[in-house]
């Protein structure tokens, strides 16, 4: 396994030191740069082309959610939001702007490595505390996201698009945190077929990544909310509202 290259963008020196120390202790992770503000972080990403960027929300020069959008627009780098901010508006904005994962800063050291691994594999990790907050604050989600589930006709509509039964099956497993390989094994189809389904799902939902698709589908009721153990990282996408 090649080492996962990570850039840390965090303005608090002590917190940044702790994150760097925790990740550097893992032989599969390389911290190739650290910055105390957003624009220095962008320079590091341009220089090192890391696989992942760990980004704080409250940076001195730019909001972390806006920085996330800049990273996703200009670089092929996945973004993990690592912050103390667990408000619904901030979480929603982060995912709208392309965040791949979202976790709270009191995350255990070993769990942080799991977040890095999962995000690197193309999965999404959302802290269970965040899930609970969003679930408690959701109101009329189907109207908010413009999606409708028509049970009697076996028809799942997203605006003018229609999701097939198989696409709904794949979407449900994405919401449970499964990788393409696990989805393929679960549904007895090839990985290539899974990729094709995922591509069409993202197009139909107008989403940039799997986490946005899962959140949108769960909040609209298109798929069932995964009910897992709170410490299971596959509990990550229980419900976030993407308007």
Beta strands, then each sheet from edge to edge (+ up, - down):
strand 1: 4-9
strand 2: 29-35
strand 3: 52-55
strand 4: 78-83
strand 5: 101-104
strand 6: 147-150
strand 7: 155-158
strand 8: 161-163
sheet 1: 2+ 1+ 3+ 4+ 5+
sheet 2: 6+ 7- 8+
end
